[in-house]
Amino acid sequence: MPIKKILVPLDGSELAERALHIVRELALPTKATVLVVRVVEPPSLFTLGDRLEIEARIIREAEDYINRVAEELRALGISAETAVPYDSDVPGAILEQIRLKEPDLVVMSTHGRSGLGRWIYGSVAEAVLARSPVPVIVVKATAPPRPFMPTVKPPRILVPLDGSQYGEAALPAAAELARIFEGTLVLVRVVPLGQVAFVPETPVPAQAVLDEELKAARDYLEKTAASLRAQGLKAAVEVEVGPVVPRLLEVARRVDADLIAISSHGRTGLSELIFGSVALGLLRQAEVPLLVVRPELIAQKQVLAREPIEAAAKQFEPLQVIELTAREAALVESALKYFADVYPAGDPIRAEIKRIYEKLARKQPAV
C-alpha cells in the first residue's frame, strides 16, 4: 500500500490540528501529497444578520485558514492541496472528499473545535472510521503529545489479530508503515477465557482446552510473522489470555508501541460492530494513535468461495436464546436500524444487520 496521498480533515481548532504532526512525519519520507480539508457548515437558521453575508464570511475564513495550513506544509517541502466543501453533514462531506480525491490514507483527530462534544467517537470521527474505504489513522487529541514514529528507538507497531481474514485487514497498511520507518510489527493474539468452550461432561480438563487454544494462537502468529519476515520486515509475536482490550493495552505499554493497527471488524462479526468492543475500547483508552482499516467485500468473497457443504453447515449454527422486555427489544431494534444506515448499500455487514432486524420484527410476546 504505497502512500502517495494523505487526507487530513481540520476544523480550525488546536484539537483537530493534533493530527498534523503525524501528517508531516508521513509525508516527508513518502513524498506524499497532503489534501487539507475544512468542511464549512451552513449557519443556523436562527443566526441574526444577512445570511448570505455570513455564509460568504465563514467560507472566506475557512479558505484563509486552510491556505495558511497548506503554506506551512509547503514550507517544509510537502506538496499540499486544499478543499473547502460547504455541507451541514460534516462526516458525509469528508467521506465524499475521500471518494473524489482517492487518498491512500486519512489522518484525523478524535476531537474537534467543540472538544468532547463534536468530534468524539460516535460523531464525526466514528462515522468516518465506520465508512472510510481507506485506512484511517486516528490521533487521540487528549493524549500527551509524542512523536508518531520516534527516531531515538526502532518504532513498534502493535497489530492485534484474531485469526480471521477480517482481522488481518490492517496488516498491509501496518506493514507499509513498518517498511517506511524501519519498525517492528508486534503481532498479538488475546484468547478470551469465555472463548474456550468447555463441556463439563467431557473428560478433557479446562486447562488442556486452554493450552490447545494458546498453541493454535501462537502457531498462527508465528506463521504470519514468518510471512512478514520473508518480505524483509521485522516481526515479533505475543499471546495473552483474558479480557481483550485490557490485555492489548498492557502489551502496548510493555512493548512501548508507537501505533496500534486494527481491523474495524473481527471474527465475531456483529458483536464487534463499529468498534463495539475491541476497536472502540482501544480508541477510547489507548494513548497512542490507532490505525483503523475497514475490510471491504471480504465477506462476499468468502461466501462465493465456500463449498456447498460448508454453506449448509452454517445453516445449523446453534441458536442463542435471550429474554428481552418490550422496551429492551425496541432499543435493540433502534440500534440495529441506526447501525444499518451507517453502512453503504451492498455491504455484507448491512445485510447481516437487516436479517437480525427482521427477526426482531417478527418477535412474539411471551405468554
Buried (B, 14 or more C-beta within 10 A) or exposed (E): BEBEBBBBBBBBBEBBBBBBBBBBBBBEEBEBBBBBBBBBBEBEEEEEEEEEEBBEEBBEEBBEBBBEBBEBBEEEEBBBBBBBBEBEBBBBBBBBBBEEBEBBBBBBBBBBBEEEEBBBBEBBBBBBBBBBEBBBBBBBBEEEEEEBBBEEEBBBBBBBBBBBEBBBBBBEBBBBBBBBBEBBBBBBBBBBEEBBEEEEEEEEEEEEBBEEBBEBBBEBBBEBBEEBEEEEBBBBBBBBBEBBBEBBBBBBEEBBBBBBBBBBBBBBBBEBBBBBBBBBBBBBEBBBBBBBBBBBEBBEEBEEEEEEEEEEEEEEEEEEEEEEEEEEBEEBBEEBEEBBEBBEEEBBBBBBBBEBBEEEEEEEEEE
